Amino acid sequence: MTATRRLAANLAADVAGYPRLIGADEGGTLKALKAIRAELIDPTVAAHNGRLVKTTGDGLLVEFSSMVNALCCATEVQTGMAERNATVPTEKRIEFRIGLHQGDVVIEDNDILLPNEPMPRTFAYERPRAAVTIPTGLAAA
């Protein structure tokens, strides 16, 4: 298959404290994540014209053609998670760390590759819980 290059906005999310949550209650955590995907994440991604590229157990990567759509999606997901977590004990809360990135990507076999840079810092584990991290240049615009 031929690789294509395009500008894209990407959303990366993972669950903060996933190993702890799985260690404490594997079945309950997996059931909760499945419900969150079906009831919140997948419909919100679709509503903002996103494309789910991949999932990794506790994480996901979504592509958007617009940074505005990516930011709106991320904000709605975090708002929805805050509402879901309002009555959940702190130690059982599922909290996502979400980072956004905009730049040139290569699409190959339905996967996203970032050819000219390492995975952006906003995708790293330093993202704060229950927040959305955006690139510095975008924040200044």
KOLMINU-784045 format. One record per atom (N, C-alpha, C): residue number from 1; residue in one letter; chain; atom name; x, y, z. Coordinates in Angstrom, 1 decimal, decimal comma. Each point is the difference from the previous one (the first is absolute). Last residue first. Layout:
NODE;num;residu;chaine;atome;xx;yy;zz
NODE;NUM;a;A;CA;X;Y;Z
...
//
This chain:
NODE;num;residu;chaine;atome;xx;yy;zz
NODE;141;a;A;N;-1,8;31,2;19,7
NODE;141;a;A;CA;-0,7;0,6;-1,2
NODE;141;a;A;C;-1,3;0,6;0,4
NODE;140;a;A;N;3,1;-2,4;2,9
NODE;140;a;A;CA;0,3;1,4;-0,1
NODE;140;a;A;C;-0,8;0,7;-1,2
NODE;139;a;A;N;-0,3;-4,7;1,0
NODE;139;a;A;CA;-0,5;0,7;1,2
NODE;139;a;A;C;0,2;1,5;-0,2
NODE;138;l;A;N;1,8;-3,0;-3,1
NODE;138;l;A;CA;-1,5;0,1;-0,2
NODE;138;l;A;C;-0,5;0,9;1,1
NODE;137;g;A;N;4,5;-1,0;0,2
NODE;137;g;A;CA;-0,2;0,9;-1,1
NODE;137;g;A;C;-1,5;0,2;-0,2
NODE;136;t;A;N;1,5;-3,2;3,2
NODE;136;t;A;CA;0,2;1,4;0,4
NODE;136;t;A;C;-0,3;1,0;-1,1
NODE;135;p;A;N;-2,6;-4,8;0,3
NODE;135;p;A;CA;1,4;0,5;-0,4
NODE;135;p;A;C;0,1;1,5;0,4
NODE;134;i;A;N;-3,4;-3,0;2,9
NODE;134;i;A;CA;0,1;0,5;-1,4
NODE;134;i;A;C;1,4;0,5;-0,3
NODE;133;t;A;N;-3,0;-3,3;3,7
NODE;133;t;A;CA;1,2;0,7;-0,2
NODE;133;t;A;C;0,1;0,3;-1,5
NODE;132;v;A;N;-4,0;-1,2;3,8
NODE;132;v;A;CA;0,4;0,0;-1,4
NODE;132;v;A;C;1,2;0,8;-0,2
NODE;131;a;A;N;-2,3;-2,9;4,5
NODE;131;a;A;CA;0,3;1,3;-0,6
NODE;131;a;A;C;0,3;-0,2;-1,5
NODE;130;a;A;N;-0,4;-3,2;3,9
NODE;130;a;A;CA;-1,3;0,7;-0,2
NODE;130;a;A;C;0,2;1,3;-0,7
NODE;129;r;A;N;4,5;-1,7;1,8
NODE;129;r;A;CA;-1,2;-0,7;0,0
NODE;129;r;A;C;-1,2;0,9;-0,3
NODE;128;p;A;N;4,9;1,3;-1,9
NODE;128;p;A;CA;-0,8;-0,1;1,2
NODE;128;p;A;C;-1,2;-0,8;-0,1
NODE;127;r;A;N;4,7;-0,9;-2,7
NODE;127;r;A;CA;-1,3;0,8;-0,2
NODE;127;r;A;C;-0,7;-0,1;1,4
NODE;126;e;A;N;4,2;-2,2;-1,1
NODE;126;e;A;CA;0,0;1,1;0,9
NODE;126;e;A;C;-1,4;0,8;-0,1
NODE;125;y;A;N;1,5;-3,9;-2,7
NODE;125;y;A;CA;-0,7;-0,3;1,2
NODE;125;y;A;C;-0,1;1,2;1,0
NODE;124;a;A;N;0,3;0,7;-5,4
NODE;124;a;A;CA;0,8;-0,7;1,0
NODE;124;a;A;C;-0,8;-0,1;1,3
NODE;123;f;A;N;-1,1;2,4;-4,2
NODE;123;f;A;CA;-0,5;-1,4;0,0
NODE;123;f;A;C;0,7;-0,8;1,2
NODE;122;t;A;N;1,1;4,6;-1,0
NODE;122;t;A;CA;-1,4;0,0;0,5
NODE;122;t;A;C;-0,5;-1,5;0,0
NODE;121;r;A;N;4,3;1,0;-1,9
NODE;121;r;A;CA;0,0;0,0;1,5
NODE;121;r;A;C;-1,4;-0,1;0,6
NODE;120;p;A;N;0,8;-2,1;-4,9
NODE;120;p;A;CA;0,0;1,3;0,7
NODE;120;p;A;C;0,0;-0,1;1,5
NODE;119;m;A;N;2,3;-3,6;-3,3
NODE;119;m;A;CA;-1,3;0,2;0,6
NODE;119;m;A;C;0,0;1,3;0,8
NODE;118;p;A;N;3,7;0,3;-3,5
NODE;118;p;A;CA;-0,4;-1,1;1,0
NODE;118;p;A;C;-1,4;0,3;0,5
NODE;117;e;A;N;1,3;1,6;-5,0
NODE;117;e;A;CA;0,2;0,4;1,4
NODE;117;e;A;C;-0,3;-1,2;0,9
NODE;116;n;A;N;-0,5;0,2;-4,8
NODE;116;n;A;CA;1,1;1,0;0,2
NODE;116;n;A;C;0,2;0,4;1,4
NODE;115;p;A;N;-3,5;-3,3;-1,7
NODE;115;p;A;CA;1,3;-0,2;-0,7
NODE;115;p;A;C;1,1;0,8;0,4
NODE;114;l;A;N;-4,6;-2,2;2,0
NODE;114;l;A;CA;0,5;1,4;0,1
NODE;114;l;A;C;1,5;-0,1;-0,6
NODE;113;l;A;N;-4,6;-3,2;-0,8
NODE;113;l;A;CA;1,4;0,1;0,4
NODE;113;l;A;C;0,4;1,4;0,0
NODE;112;i;A;N;-4,7;-3,3;0,1
NODE;112;i;A;CA;0,5;1,3;-0,1
NODE;112;i;A;C;1,5;-0,1;0,5
NODE;111;d;A;N;-3,6;-3,8;-2,4
NODE;111;d;A;CA;0,7;0,4;1,2
NODE;111;d;A;C;0,6;1,4;-0,3
NODE;110;n;A;N;-2,3;-2,8;-3,3
NODE;110;n;A;CA;-0,9;0,5;1,0
NODE;110;n;A;C;0,6;0,4;1,3
NODE;109;d;A;N;2,7;-1,3;-3,8
NODE;109;d;A;CA;-0,8;-1,2;0,5
NODE;109;d;A;C;-0,9;0,4;1,1
NODE;108;e;A;N;2,7;3,9;-0,8
NODE;108;e;A;CA;0,5;-1,2;-0,6
NODE;108;e;A;C;-0,8;-1,2;0,6
NODE;107;i;A;N;0,7;5,8;-0,1
NODE;107;i;A;CA;-1,0;-1,1;0,2
NODE;107;i;A;C;0,4;-1,2;-0,8
NODE;106;v;A;N;2,6;4,5;2,3
NODE;106;v;A;CA;0,0;-0,9;-1,1
NODE;106;v;A;C;-1,1;-1,1;0,3
NODE;105;v;A;N;0,6;5,5;1,5
NODE;105;v;A;CA;0,0;-1,4;0,4
NODE;105;v;A;C;0,1;-0,8;-1,3
NODE;104;d;A;N;0,6;5,4;2,2
NODE;104;d;A;CA;0,0;-0,9;-1,2
NODE;104;d;A;C;0,1;-1,4;0,5
NODE;103;g;A;N;-2,3;3,3;3,5
NODE;103;g;A;CA;1,2;0,0;-0,9
NODE;103;g;A;C;-0,1;-0,9;-1,1
NODE;102;q;A;N;-2,0;1,2;5,3
NODE;102;q;A;CA;-0,3;0,3;-1,4
NODE;102;q;A;C;1,2;0,1;-0,8
NODE;101;h;A;N;-2,1;-2,0;5,0
NODE;101;h;A;CA;1,1;0,3;-0,8
NODE;101;h;A;C;-0,5;0,3;-1,4
NODE;100;l;A;N;-1,6;-1,0;5,7
NODE;100;l;A;CA;-0,3;0,3;-1,4
NODE;100;l;A;C;1,2;0,4;-0,8
NODE;99;g;A;N;-1,6;-3,0;4,8
NODE;99;g;A;CA;0,9;0,9;-0,7
NODE;99;g;A;C;-0,4;0,2;-1,4
NODE;98;i;A;N;-2,0;-2,0;5,1
NODE;98;i;A;CA;-0,2;0,2;-1,5
NODE;98;i;A;C;1,0;1,0;-0,5
NODE;97;r;A;N;-1,4;-3,6;4,3
NODE;97;r;A;CA;1,0;1,1;-0,3
NODE;97;r;A;C;-0,1;0,1;-1,6
NODE;96;f;A;N;-3,9;-2,1;3,7
NODE;96;f;A;CA;0,9;0,0;-1,2
NODE;96;f;A;C;0,9;1,2;0,0
NODE;95;e;A;N;-2,6;-3,1;3,9
NODE;95;e;A;CA;0,3;1,3;-0,5
NODE;95;e;A;C;0,9;-0,1;-1,1
NODE;94;i;A;N;-3,4;-3,0;3,4
NODE;94;i;A;CA;0,8;-0,1;-1,2
NODE;94;i;A;C;0,1;1,4;-0,5
NODE;93;r;A;N;-0,9;-1,8;5,2
NODE;93;r;A;CA;-0,3;0,9;-1,1
NODE;93;r;A;C;0,9;-0,4;-1,2
NODE;92;k;A;N;-0,1;-1,8;4,6
NODE;92;k;A;CA;-0,5;-0,8;-1,0
NODE;92;k;A;C;-0,3;0,8;-1,3
NODE;91;e;A;N;1,8;1,8;4,2
NODE;91;e;A;CA;0,9;-1,1;-0,3
NODE;91;e;A;C;-0,6;-0,9;-1,2
NODE;90;t;A;N;-2,6;3,7;1,8
NODE;90;t;A;CA;1,2;0,5;-0,6
NODE;90;t;A;C;0,9;-1,2;-0,5
NODE;89;p;A;N;-5,3;-0,7;0,4
NODE;89;p;A;CA;1,1;0,2;0,9
NODE;89;p;A;C;1,3;0,3;-0,7
NODE;88;v;A;N;-4,7;1,3;-2,3
NODE;88;v;A;CA;0,9;-1,2;0,1
NODE;88;v;A;C;1,1;0,3;1,0
NODE;87;t;A;N;-3,5;3,0;-1,7
NODE;87;t;A;CA;-0,5;-0,8;1,1
NODE;87;t;A;C;0,9;-1,3;0,2
NODE;86;a;A;N;1,0;3,3;-3,4
NODE;86;a;A;CA;-0,5;0,8;1,1
NODE;86;a;A;C;-0,4;-0,8;1,2
NODE;85;n;A;N;1,6;-1,3;-4,6
NODE;85;n;A;CA;0,8;-0,3;1,2
NODE;85;n;A;C;-0,5;0,8;1,2
NODE;84;r;A;N;-2,0;0,4;-4,4
NODE;84;r;A;CA;-0,1;-1,4;0,4
NODE;84;r;A;C;0,7;-0,2;1,3
NODE;83;e;A;N;0,3;4,3;-1,8
NODE;83;e;A;CA;-1,4;-0,3;0,4
NODE;83;e;A;C;-0,1;-1,4;0,5
NODE;82;a;A;N;4,0;1,3;-1,8
NODE;82;a;A;CA;-0,2;0,7;1,3
NODE;82;a;A;C;-1,4;-0,3;0,5
NODE;81;m;A;N;1,1;-1,5;-4,3
NODE;81;m;A;CA;0,6;-0,8;1,0
NODE;81;m;A;C;-0,1;0,6;1,4
NODE;80;g;A;N;-1,7;2,4;-3,7
NODE;80;g;A;CA;-0,8;-1,2;0,2
NODE;80;g;A;C;0,6;-0,9;1,1
NODE;79;t;A;N;2,5;3,7;-1,4
NODE;79;t;A;CA;-1,2;0,5;0,7
NODE;79;t;A;C;-0,9;-1,2;0,3
NODE;78;q;A;N;3,8;-0,9;-2,6
NODE;78;q;A;CA;0,4;0,3;1,3
NODE;78;q;A;C;-1,2;0,5;0,9
NODE;77;v;A;N;-0,8;-0,8;-4,6
NODE;77;v;A;CA;0,3;-1,2;0,7
NODE;77;v;A;C;0,4;0,3;1,4
NODE;76;e;A;N;-0,7;3,7;-2,7
NODE;76;e;A;CA;-1,3;-0,7;0,3
NODE;76;e;A;C;0,3;-1,4;0,7
NODE;75;t;A;N;3,7;2,5;-1,5
NODE;75;t;A;CA;-0,7;0,7;1,1
NODE;75;t;A;C;-1,3;-0,7;0,4
NODE;74;a;A;N;2,4;-1,6;-3,7
NODE;74;a;A;CA;0,8;-0,3;1,2
NODE;74;a;A;C;-0,7;0,7;1,2
NODE;73;c;A;N;-1,8;0,8;-4,3
NODE;73;c;A;CA;-0,2;-1,4;0,4
NODE;73;c;A;C;0,7;-0,3;1,3
NODE;72;c;A;N;0,6;4,2;-1,9
NODE;72;c;A;CA;-1,3;-0,1;0,4
NODE;72;c;A;C;-0,3;-1,4;0,5
NODE;71;l;A;N;4,2;0,8;-2,0
NODE;71;l;A;CA;-0,1;0,7;1,3
NODE;71;l;A;C;-1,5;-0,1;0,6
NODE;70;a;A;N;0,8;-1,7;-4,3
NODE;70;a;A;CA;0,8;-0,8;0,9
NODE;70;a;A;C;-0,2;0,6;1,4
NODE;69;n;A;N;-1,8;2,4;-3,6
NODE;69;n;A;CA;-0,8;-1,2;0,3
NODE;69;n;A;C;0,7;-0,9;1,1
NODE;68;v;A;N;2,3;3,8;-1,5
NODE;68;v;A;CA;-1,2;0,4;0,7
NODE;68;v;A;C;-0,8;-1,2;0,4
NODE;67;m;A;N;3,7;-0,6;-2,8
NODE;67;m;A;CA;0,4;0,1;1,4
NODE;67;m;A;C;-1,2;0,4;0,8
NODE;66;s;A;N;-0,5;-2,8;-4,6
NODE;66;s;A;CA;0,0;1,4;0,5
NODE;66;s;A;C;0,4;0,0;1,5
NODE;65;s;A;N;-0,4;-3,9;-2,7
NODE;65;s;A;CA;0,4;0,9;-1,1
NODE;65;s;A;C;0,1;1,4;0,6
NODE;64;f;A;N;0,8;-4,6;2,9
NODE;64;f;A;CA;-1,0;0,9;-0,4
NODE;64;f;A;C;0,5;0,9;-1,1
NODE;63;e;A;N;1,0;-5,0;3,0
NODE;63;e;A;CA;0,4;1,0;-1,0
NODE;63;e;A;C;-1,2;0,9;-0,4
NODE;62;v;A;N;1,7;-3,4;4,5
NODE;62;v;A;CA;-1,1;0,5;-0,9
NODE;62;v;A;C;0,6;1,1;-0,9
NODE;61;l;A;N;1,5;-4,2;3,8
NODE;61;l;A;CA;0,5;1,1;-0,9
NODE;61;l;A;C;-1,1;0,3;-1,0
NODE;60;l;A;N;0,5;-2,5;5,3
NODE;60;l;A;CA;-0,5;0,0;-1,4
NODE;60;l;A;C;0,6;1,2;-0,7
NODE;59;g;A;N;0,3;-3,5;4,9
NODE;59;g;A;CA;0,2;1,2;-0,8
NODE;59;g;A;C;-0,6;-0,1;-1,4
NODE;58;d;A;N;0,3;-3,5;3,5
NODE;58;d;A;CA;-0,4;1,2;0,7
NODE;58;d;A;C;0,1;1,3;-0,8
NODE;57;g;A;N;0,4;-4,2;-2,6
NODE;57;g;A;CA;-0,4;-0,3;1,4
NODE;57;g;A;C;-0,6;1,2;0,7
NODE;56;t;A;N;1,3;0,9;-4,3
NODE;56;t;A;CA;1,1;-0,7;0,6
NODE;56;t;A;C;-0,3;-0,4;1,5
NODE;55;t;A;N;-2,1;1,8;-5,4
NODE;55;t;A;CA;-0,1;0,0;1,5
NODE;55;t;A;C;1,1;-0,9;0,5
NODE;54;k;A;N;-0,9;3,1;-4,8
NODE;54;k;A;CA;0,4;-1,2;0,7
NODE;54;k;A;C;-0,3;0,2;1,5
NODE;53;v;A;N;-1,7;2,9;-3,5
NODE;53;v;A;CA;1,1;-0,6;-0,7
NODE;53;v;A;C;0,4;-1,3;0,7
NODE;52;l;A;N;-4,6;3,2;-0,5
NODE;52;l;A;CA;0,8;-0,8;1,0
NODE;52;l;A;C;1,0;-0,8;-0,8
NODE;51;r;A;N;-2,3;4,7;-1,4
NODE;51;r;A;CA;0,2;-1,4;-0,5
NODE;51;r;A;C;0,9;-0,7;1,1
NODE;50;g;A;N;-3,7;4,6;-0,2
NODE;50;g;A;CA;1,3;-0,6;0,2
NODE;50;g;A;C;0,1;-1,4;-0,5
NODE;49;n;A;N;-3,6;3,7;0,2
NODE;49;n;A;CA;0,6;-0,5;-1,2
NODE;49;n;A;C;1,4;-0,5;0,2
NODE;48;h;A;N;-3,3;1,4;3,4
NODE;48;h;A;CA;1,0;1,0;-0,4
NODE;48;h;A;C;0,8;-0,4;-1,2
NODE;47;a;A;N;-3,4;-2,8;1,9
NODE;47;a;A;CA;-0,6;1,3;-0,1
NODE;47;a;A;C;0,9;1,1;-0,4
NODE;46;a;A;N;1,7;-4,4;0,9
NODE;46;a;A;CA;-0,8;0,1;-1,3
NODE;46;a;A;C;-0,7;1,3;-0,2
NODE;45;v;A;N;2,4;-0,7;4,0
NODE;45;v;A;CA;0,9;0,0;-1,1
NODE;45;v;A;C;-0,7;0,1;-1,3
NODE;44;t;A;N;-2,6;-0,6;3,8
NODE;44;t;A;CA;0,6;1,4;0,0
NODE;44;t;A;C;1,0;0,1;-1,1
NODE;43;p;A;N;-2,1;-4,2;0,8
NODE;43;p;A;CA;-0,9;0,9;-0,5
NODE;43;p;A;C;0,6;1,5;-0,1
NODE;42;d;A;N;2,8;-3,4;1,9
NODE;42;d;A;CA;-0,3;-0,3;-1,4
NODE;42;d;A;C;-1,1;1,0;-0,6
NODE;41;i;A;N;1,2;0,4;4,7
NODE;41;i;A;CA;1,1;0,2;-0,9
NODE;41;i;A;C;-0,4;-0,2;-1,5
NODE;40;l;A;N;-3,4;-0,8;3,6
NODE;40;l;A;CA;0,6;1,3;0,0
NODE;40;l;A;C;1,0;0,2;-1,2
NODE;39;e;A;N;-2,4;-4,2;0,9
NODE;39;e;A;CA;-1,0;1,1;0,3
NODE;39;e;A;C;0,5;1,4;-0,1
NODE;38;a;A;N;2,7;-4,1;-1,0
NODE;38;a;A;CA;-1,3;-0,1;-0,7
NODE;38;a;A;C;-0,9;1,2;0,3
NODE;37;r;A;N;4,2;-0,3;2,2
NODE;37;r;A;CA;0,2;0,1;-1,4
NODE;37;r;A;C;-1,3;0,0;-0,7
NODE;36;i;A;N;-0,1;-0,6;4,6
NODE;36;i;A;CA;0,4;1,4;-0,3
NODE;36;i;A;C;0,2;0,1;-1,5
NODE;35;a;A;N;-1,0;-4,3;1,6
NODE;35;a;A;CA;-1,1;0,9;0,1
NODE;35;a;A;C;0,3;1,4;-0,4
NODE;34;k;A;N;3,5;-3,1;0,4
NODE;34;k;A;CA;-0,8;-0,3;-1,2
NODE;34;k;A;C;-1,2;0,9;0,0
NODE;33;l;A;N;2,8;0,4;3,7
NODE;33;l;A;CA;0,6;0,6;-1,2
NODE;33;l;A;C;-0,8;-0,4;-1,3
NODE;32;a;A;N;-1,4;-1,9;4,1
NODE;32;a;A;CA;-0,2;1,5;0,1
NODE;32;a;A;C;0,6;0,6;-1,3
NODE;31;k;A;N;0,8;-4,6;0,7
NODE;31;k;A;CA;-1,5;0,3;-0,3
NODE;31;k;A;C;-0,3;1,5;-0,1
NODE;30;l;A;N;4,3;-1,3;1,3
NODE;30;l;A;CA;-0,2;-0,3;-1,4
NODE;30;l;A;C;-1,4;0,2;-0,4
NODE;29;t;A;N;1,1;0,5;4,6
NODE;29;t;A;CA;0,6;1,0;-0,8
NODE;29;t;A;C;-0,2;-0,2;-1,5
NODE;28;g;A;N;-1,6;-3,3;3,0
NODE;28;g;A;CA;-0,7;1,3;0,1
NODE;28;g;A;C;0,6;1,1;-0,8
NODE;27;g;A;N;2,3;-4,2;0,2
NODE;27;g;A;CA;-1,3;-0,1;-0,6
NODE;27;g;A;C;-0,8;1,3;0,0
NODE;26;e;A;N;4,2;-0,1;2,4
NODE;26;e;A;CA;0,1;-0,2;-1,5
NODE;26;e;A;C;-1,3;0,0;-0,7
NODE;25;d;A;N;1,8;2,0;4,6
NODE;25;d;A;CA;-1,3;-0,6;-0,4
NODE;25;d;A;C;0,1;-0,1;-1,6
NODE;24;a;A;N;3,9;1,2;2,7
NODE;24;a;A;CA;-1,0;0,0;1,0
NODE;24;a;A;C;-1,3;-0,7;-0,4
NODE;23;g;A;N;3,6;0,5;-3,1
NODE;23;g;A;CA;0,5;-0,8;1,2
NODE;23;g;A;C;-1,1;-0,1;1,1
NODE;22;i;A;N;-0,7;2,9;-3,7
NODE;22;i;A;CA;-0,1;-1,4;-0,5
NODE;22;i;A;C;0,4;-0,9;1,2
NODE;21;l;A;N;0,5;4,6;0,8
NODE;21;l;A;CA;-1,4;-0,3;-0,2
NODE;21;l;A;C;-0,2;-1,5;-0,4
NODE;20;r;A;N;4,4;1,7;0,2
NODE;20;r;A;CA;-0,6;-0,1;1,4
NODE;20;r;A;C;-1,4;-0,4;-0,1
NODE;19;p;A;N;2,3;0,7;-4,1
NODE;19;p;A;CA;0,4;-1,2;0,7
NODE;19;p;A;C;-0,6;-0,1;1,4
NODE;18;y;A;N;-1,0;4,0;-2,4
NODE;18;y;A;CA;-0,6;-1,2;-0,6
NODE;18;y;A;C;0,5;-1,3;0,7
NODE;17;g;A;N;0,7;5,1;0,5
NODE;17;g;A;CA;-0,1;-1,0;1,1
NODE;17;g;A;C;-0,6;-1,3;-0,4
NODE;16;a;A;N;-1,2;3,8;-3,2
NODE;16;a;A;CA;1,0;0,2;1,0
NODE;16;a;A;C;-0,2;-1,0;1,1
NODE;15;v;A;N;-1,2;-0,4;-5,3
NODE;15;v;A;CA;-0,6;0,0;1,3
NODE;15;v;A;C;1,1;0,2;1,1
NODE;14;d;A;N;0,0;1,9;-5,2
NODE;14;d;A;CA;0,2;-1,2;0,7
NODE;14;d;A;C;-0,6;0,2;1,4
NODE;13;a;A;N;0,3;2,3;-5,4
NODE;13;a;A;CA;-0,6;0,0;1,3
NODE;13;a;A;C;0,5;-1,3;0,7
NODE;12;a;A;N;0,6;3,6;-4,6
NODE;12;a;A;CA;0,5;-1,2;0,7
NODE;12;a;A;C;-0,5;0,1;1,4
NODE;11;l;A;N;-1,0;2,5;-5,1
NODE;11;l;A;CA;-0,3;-0,1;1,4
NODE;11;l;A;C;0,5;-1,3;0,6
NODE;10;n;A;N;1,0;3,4;-4,6
NODE;10;n;A;CA;-0,1;-1,3;0,6
NODE;10;n;A;C;-0,3;0,2;1,5
NODE;9;a;A;N;-0,2;2,5;-5,2
NODE;9;a;A;CA;0,0;0,3;1,4
NODE;9;a;A;C;-0,2;-1,4;0,7
NODE;8;a;A;N;2,3;1,2;-5,0
NODE;8;a;A;CA;-1,1;-0,6;0,8
NODE;8;a;A;C;0,1;0,5;1,4
NODE;7;l;A;N;2,0;0,2;-5,6
NODE;7;l;A;CA;-0,1;0,7;1,3
NODE;7;l;A;C;-1,2;-0,6;0,8
NODE;6;r;A;N;2,7;-3,1;-3,7
NODE;6;r;A;CA;-1,0;1,1;0,2
NODE;6;r;A;C;0,2;0,7;1,3
NODE;5;r;A;N;1,8;-4,3;-3,7
NODE;5;r;A;CA;0,4;1,0;1,0
NODE;5;r;A;C;-1,1;1,1;0,0
NODE;4;t;A;N;0,5;-5,6;-1,4
NODE;4;t;A;CA;-0,4;1,3;-0,4
NODE;4;t;A;C;0,3;1,0;1,2
NODE;3;a;A;N;1,4;-5,4;-2,1
NODE;3;a;A;CA;-0,1;1,0;1,1
NODE;3;a;A;C;-0,4;1,4;-0,5
NODE;2;t;A;N;-1,1;-5,1;-2,1
NODE;2;t;A;CA;0,8;1,2;-0,1
NODE;2;t;A;C;-0,3;0,9;1,2
NODE;1;m;A;N;-0,1;-5,6;-0,4
NODE;1;m;A;CA;-0,8;1,2;0,0
NODE;1;m;A;C;0,9;1,2;0,0
//
